[in-house]
Amino acid sequence: MAKTNGTTLAPFDQVSHEIRSRHEDRVLWWGILGESLATLLKTSQYSYKEQLYYLRWFQQWIPSSLGPRPVDGKPHYVSTFTYDGSPLEYSLNWKEKKTGQTIRFTAEPCSPEAGTSADPLNQLASRDLLTAMSGAISGIDLTRFDLFLAETNVPDEDADEVLSKLPPGHPRARVLVAFDLERGAVVAKAYFNPELKAIHKGTSTKAVVFDAIRKCNGPGGSYDASIGALRGYLETFDAPDGPQIFLLSNDCVVDSPASRIKVYVTAPTRTLAQAKDTFSLGGKLSSSTIKASLQAIEEFWCHLFGLSTSDADLEDKKILAVGNRCVFVFEMRPTTNGQHETDMEVKMHMPGSWLGQTDAQVCKVLSTWFQKHGHPDLAARYQSDLASTL
């Protein structure tokens, strides 16, 4: 352990001191992204040992997976899953019944070949990263990753034609990887964009996604009931601006009856009624968990928009302008014969812009929510935690 004047170095400085490679691309990505991770680990109250573990893991694998550094402000390959073209985005997972927060990040790995004729859609680097990592970190399994990668693949020779038909503003990112830093473990996940394959085949994203998921049916159970529930709801909307599938995701773990497949849907959301309708698939999902979630959505909706649960027009009041959309994540698990209820959980992801246009506005909305729901410690430090990451 390195020390300066007898003082133990901060985790980021300690790991930086240990680095032997001076590869310019990796040094840049480590300097930009590693320090942000170090701050998040500290503010999220990971132990010193955990901070060192995750920073060393990150430094070993992630900077080298992000490809050449920008030159004169121009990136080698522009990632289209973030607003500013960054190849990596951090987030925090907070669950009301858990004391700590889990740091997560999503990235679009790339290589010098990304965007060239050798790999025009950047379809190779994500698998290269996970393959190498799986040899050193237990628990990573690529069986389902390989299936979904193949099912959403677009031949290199057809890339230019497909991209020419991609609607303006739609991401071209083919495959993303993500990691949850679960305090002692690393959980790998992957996200696949089905739109490019849908364009290539002249079909819909839901056809691409549901065909891929059906290939996961097996001895552990079937996803057909979940597919049927989601497909039935989506097919009640004919307009192109209705709910649309835009991502397919899996956890990169050994297949089991508990394995999740996640389908991401973007849906128009102007009213609370619309949000609840999509969340419950028009009332088809009605478990006690879904009912409790709908109540939580209503409570946060009222908190966010200054409404009261006693308002007569609460459900149908048009709060948001035409064109506003929200993301709904449908987590599917296989069901077995004799299991009558669809095994599906749902999450609702609101755009950050709904919470405010400035950091101060977002802080106020969230800190008052934390305070109101029995988390005064998080409410008190939320603003300073956010400020320390900027």
C-alpha positions in Angstrom: 0.0 0.0 0.0 1.6 3.3 -1.1 1.9 6.1 1.4 2.8 9.8 1.2 4.4 11.3 4.3 3.1 8.3 6.3 -0.5 8.8 5.1 -2.4 6.1 3.2 -3.2 7.2 -0.3 -6.9 7.8 -1.4 -8.1 4.8 -3.3 -8.0 6.5 -6.7 -4.4 7.7 -6.1 -3.4 4.3 -4.8 -4.6 2.5 -8.0 -3.1 5.2 -10.2 0.2 4.6 -8.4 0.0 0.9 -9.2 -0.5 1.4 -13.0 2.5 0.3 -15.0 1.1 0.8 -18.5 1.4 4.3 -20.0 -0.8 3.6 -23.0 -2.1 7.0 -23.9 -5.7 5.9 -24.7 -6.1 3.9 -21.5 -4.5 6.7 -19.4 -7.0 9.2 -20.7 -10.0 7.0 -20.1 -8.8 6.1 -16.6 -8.2 9.7 -15.7 -11.6 10.9 -17.0 -13.8 8.0 -15.8 -11.8 6.4 -12.9 -11.9 9.5 -10.7 -15.7 9.8 -11.2 -16.0 6.2 -10.1 -13.8 6.8 -7.1 -16.1 9.7 -6.0 -19.2 7.6 -6.4 -17.7 4.8 -4.4 -16.9 7.1 -1.5 -20.2 9.0 -1.5 -22.1 5.7 -1.7 -20.2 4.6 1.4 -18.4 1.6 0.0 -15.7 0.4 2.4 -12.1 1.3 1.7 -11.4 -2.3 0.7 -14.4 -2.3 -1.6 -13.3 1.0 -3.2 -9.8 -0.5 -4.0 -11.3 -3.7 -5.3 -13.7 -2.0 -7.8 -11.2 0.7 -8.9 -8.6 -2.0 -9.6 -11.2 -4.1 -11.5 -12.3 -1.1 -13.5 -8.7 0.0 -14.3 -7.9 -3.5 -15.5 -10.8 -3.9 -17.9 -12.7 -0.8 -18.8 -10.3 1.9 -20.1 -8.7 -0.6 -22.6 -12.2 -1.6 -23.9 -13.2 2.0 -24.9 -10.9 2.2 -27.9 -8.9 5.2 -29.1 -9.1 8.4 -27.2 -10.6 11.5 -28.9 -8.2 13.5 -31.0 -8.6 17.3 -31.2 -12.0 16.9 -29.6 -13.2 14.4 -32.1 -14.1 10.9 -30.9 -12.9 7.9 -32.8 -16.4 6.4 -32.6 -19.5 8.3 -31.3 -21.6 6.4 -28.8 -25.2 7.2 -29.5 -26.8 5.9 -26.3 -25.8 9.0 -24.3 -26.8 12.6 -24.9 -23.2 13.8 -25.3 -21.7 10.9 -27.1 -19.8 9.6 -24.1 -19.0 5.8 -24.2 -19.9 5.3 -20.5 -22.6 6.5 -18.1 -22.8 6.0 -14.4 -26.0 5.5 -12.3 -27.0 4.7 -8.8 -29.5 2.0 -7.9 -31.4 2.8 -4.7 -34.1 0.5 -3.2 -36.3 1.8 -0.4 -35.9 -1.3 1.7 -32.1 -1.5 1.4 -29.7 0.7 3.3 -27.1 1.2 0.7 -26.9 2.3 -2.9 -25.4 0.2 -5.7 -23.2 1.8 -8.3 -23.9 0.8 -11.9 -22.6 1.9 -15.2 -23.4 1.2 -18.9 -20.8 1.4 -21.6 -20.4 0.9 -25.3 -17.0 -0.8 -25.8 -15.3 -0.2 -29.1 -12.0 -0.9 -30.8 -9.9 0.7 -33.5 -12.0 -1.2 -36.0 -15.3 0.2 -34.8 -17.0 2.3 -37.5 -14.7 0.9 -40.2 -15.4 -1.7 -42.9 -14.0 -4.3 -40.5 -16.8 -3.6 -37.9 -19.1 -0.8 -39.2 -21.7 -1.3 -36.5 -19.3 -1.9 -33.6 -20.7 -5.4 -33.0 -17.4 -7.1 -31.8 -15.9 -5.2 -28.9 -18.6 -5.9 -26.3 -18.2 -9.6 -26.7 -14.4 -9.4 -26.7 -14.5 -7.6 -23.3 -16.9 -10.0 -21.7 -15.1 -13.1 -23.1 -11.8 -11.9 -21.6 -13.4 -10.9 -18.3 -15.3 -14.2 -18.0 -11.9 -16.0 -17.9 -10.9 -14.0 -14.8 -14.1 -13.3 -12.9 -16.4 -16.1 -11.8 -20.1 -15.9 -12.6 -20.1 -14.4 -16.1 -21.8 -16.7 -18.6 -22.2 -15.7 -22.3 -24.6 -18.4 -23.5 -27.6 -16.1 -23.7 -25.5 -13.1 -24.7 -24.3 -15.0 -27.7 -27.9 -16.0 -28.6 -29.2 -12.4 -28.4 -26.1 -11.0 -30.2 -26.8 -13.4 -33.1 -30.5 -12.7 -33.2 -30.0 -9.0 -33.5 -26.9 -9.2 -35.8 -26.7 -7.2 -39.1 -24.2 -8.4 -41.7 -21.4 -5.9 -42.2 -22.0 -5.7 -45.9 -25.5 -4.4 -45.2 -24.6 -1.9 -42.6 -24.6 1.3 -44.8 -28.0 0.5 -46.2 -29.5 -0.2 -42.8 -28.1 3.0 -41.3 -29.5 5.0 -44.2 -33.0 3.8 -43.2 -32.6 4.5 -39.5 -34.9 7.3 -38.5 -33.2 10.5 -37.4 -32.4 10.6 -33.7 -32.6 6.9 -33.2 -29.5 5.3 -31.7 -27.2 3.2 -33.9 -25.6 1.6 -30.9 -25.8 -2.2 -31.5 -24.8 -3.7 -28.1 -24.0 -2.3 -24.7 -22.6 -3.8 -21.6 -23.4 -2.9 -18.0 -22.1 -3.7 -14.6 -23.6 -3.6 -11.1 -21.0 -3.2 -8.4 -22.8 -5.4 -5.8 -20.4 -4.9 -2.9 -18.2 -7.9 -3.2 -19.3 -9.0 -6.7 -19.6 -7.7 -10.3 -22.8 -8.5 -12.1 -22.5 -8.2 -15.9 -25.5 -7.4 -18.1 -26.0 -6.7 -21.8 -28.4 -4.6 -23.9 -29.2 -5.3 -27.6 -30.7 -2.8 -30.0 -33.2 -4.7 -32.2 -34.1 -1.8 -34.5 -31.2 -2.3 -37.0 -32.1 -6.0 -37.4 -35.8 -5.1 -37.8 -34.8 -2.6 -40.6 -32.6 -5.3 -42.2 -35.4 -7.9 -42.2 -38.2 -5.5 -43.0 -40.1 -6.4 -39.8 -40.8 -4.9 -36.4 -38.7 -4.7 -33.3 -41.2 -6.7 -31.3 -40.9 -9.5 -33.9 -37.1 -9.6 -33.6 -37.3 -9.5 -29.8 -40.0 -12.1 -29.2 -38.4 -14.5 -31.7 -35.2 -14.2 -29.8 -36.8 -14.7 -26.4 -38.7 -17.8 -27.6 -35.4 -19.5 -28.2 -34.7 -19.3 -24.5 -37.6 -21.7 -23.7 -36.4 -24.9 -22.3 -36.4 -27.4 -19.4 -36.5 -24.5 -16.9 -39.8 -23.1 -18.3 -41.3 -21.0 -21.0 -41.4 -17.2 -21.7 -44.5 -17.6 -23.9 -47.0 -16.3 -21.3 -45.0 -13.1 -20.7 -44.5 -12.7 -24.5 -48.2 -13.1 -25.0 -49.1 -10.5 -22.4 -46.7 -7.9 -23.7 -47.5 -8.6 -27.3 -51.2 -8.4 -26.7 -50.9 -5.0 -25.2 -48.6 -3.6 -27.9 -50.9 -4.8 -30.6 -53.8 -2.6 -29.3 -51.8 0.4 -30.6 -51.6 0.8 -34.4 -50.0 4.2 -34.6 -46.2 4.4 -35.0 -46.1 6.8 -32.1 -47.6 4.2 -29.8 -45.5 2.1 -27.4 -42.5 0.5 -29.1 -39.8 -2.0 -28.0 -36.4 -0.5 -28.3 -34.0 -2.7 -26.2 -33.6 -6.4 -25.2 -31.5 -7.2 -22.2 -30.2 -10.1 -20.2 -28.0 -10.8 -17.1 -24.8 -12.5 -18.2 -25.2 -15.4 -15.7 -25.8 -19.1 -16.0 -29.3 -19.8 -17.2 -31.7 -20.8 -14.4 -35.5 -20.6 -13.6 -34.7 -17.3 -12.0 -33.0 -15.8 -15.1 -34.3 -12.5 -16.2 -34.9 -11.3 -19.7 -35.8 -7.6 -19.8 -37.7 -5.8 -22.6 -37.5 -2.0 -22.7 -40.5 -0.2 -24.1 -40.8 3.5 -24.8 -44.4 4.8 -24.5 -46.2 8.1 -24.8 -46.9 9.4 -21.3 -48.9 12.6 -20.7 -51.1 11.5 -17.9 -51.0 9.3 -14.8 -53.6 7.1 -16.4 -51.3 6.4 -19.4 -48.4 5.6 -17.1 -50.5 3.2 -15.1 -52.0 1.6 -18.2 -48.6 0.8 -19.7 -47.1 -0.3 -16.4 -49.9 -2.9 -15.9 -50.3 -3.7 -19.6 -53.9 -2.4 -19.6 -54.7 -4.2 -16.3 -53.4 -7.6 -17.4 -50.8 -7.5 -14.7 -52.5 -7.4 -11.4 -50.3 -9.0 -8.7 -50.0 -7.5 -5.3 -46.5 -6.2 -6.3 -48.0 -4.5 -9.4 -50.7 -2.9 -7.3 -48.2 -1.6 -4.8 -46.1 -0.3 -7.6 -49.0 1.6 -9.2 -49.7 3.2 -5.8 -46.0 4.2 -5.6 -46.2 5.7 -9.1 -49.2 7.7 -8.1 -47.5 9.1 -5.0 -44.4 10.1 -6.8 -46.4 11.6 -9.7 -48.2 13.8 -7.2 -45.0 14.7 -5.5 -43.3 15.6 -8.7 -46.0 17.6 -10.3 -47.5 19.2 -7.1 -50.8 17.3 -7.3 -53.0 15.8 -4.6 -54.3 12.2 -4.6 -57.7 13.7 -3.8 -57.8 15.7 -7.1 -60.9 14.6 -9.1 -59.1 14.7 -12.4 -55.8 13.3 -11.1 -55.7 10.3 -13.5 -56.5 12.1 -16.7 -55.0 15.5 -16.1 -52.6 16.3 -19.0 -49.5 17.2 -17.1 -47.0 16.7 -19.9 -46.8 18.0 -23.5 -47.5 15.9 -26.5 -44.4 13.9 -27.4 -43.3 13.1 -23.9 -42.4 9.4 -23.5 -41.4 7.2 -20.6 -39.5 3.9 -20.5 -41.1 0.8 -19.1 -39.0 -2.2 -18.4 -40.7 -5.6 -18.4 -38.7 -8.3 -16.6 -39.6 -11.7 -17.7 -38.9 -15.0 -15.9 -39.9 -18.5 -17.3 -43.1 -20.1 -16.1 -43.7 -23.8 -15.8 -46.7 -26.0 -16.6 -49.5 -25.3 -14.1 -48.3 -21.8 -13.3 -51.2 -19.6 -14.2 -49.9 -16.1 -13.4 -47.4 -14.4 -15.7 -44.1 -14.0 -13.8 -43.3 -10.4 -14.8 -42.0 -7.4 -12.9 -42.1 -3.9 -14.2 -40.0 -0.8 -13.7 -40.8 2.8 -14.9 -37.9 5.1 -15.9 -38.9 8.7 -15.9 -36.7 11.1 -18.0 -34.5 13.2 -15.8 -35.8 16.4 -17.4 -39.2 15.7 -15.7 -37.5 16.3 -12.4 -36.0 19.6 -13.3 -33.8 21.5 -15.7 -31.0 22.2 -13.2 -29.2 20.2 -10.6 -30.7 22.3 -7.9 -34.2 21.5 -9.1 -33.5 17.8 -9.3 -32.0 17.8 -5.9 -35.0 19.5 -4.4 -37.4 17.0 -5.9 -35.5 13.9 -4.8 -34.2 15.1 -1.4 -37.7 16.1 -0.3 -39.0 12.7 -1.5 -36.3 10.9 0.5 -37.2 13.0 3.6 -40.9 12.3 3.2 -40.3 8.6 3.0 -38.1 8.1 6.0 -34.6 8.5 4.6 -33.4 11.8 6.2 -29.7 10.7 5.9 -30.0 10.4 2.2 -32.0 13.6 1.9 -29.4 15.5 3.8 -26.4 14.4 1.8 -28.0 14.1 -1.7 -27.1 17.6 -2.9 -23.5 17.4 -1.6 -23.1 13.9 -3.1 -24.3 15.1 -6.5 -22.1 18.2 -6.4 -19.0 16.1 -5.6 -19.4 14.1 -8.8 -19.5 17.2 -11.1 
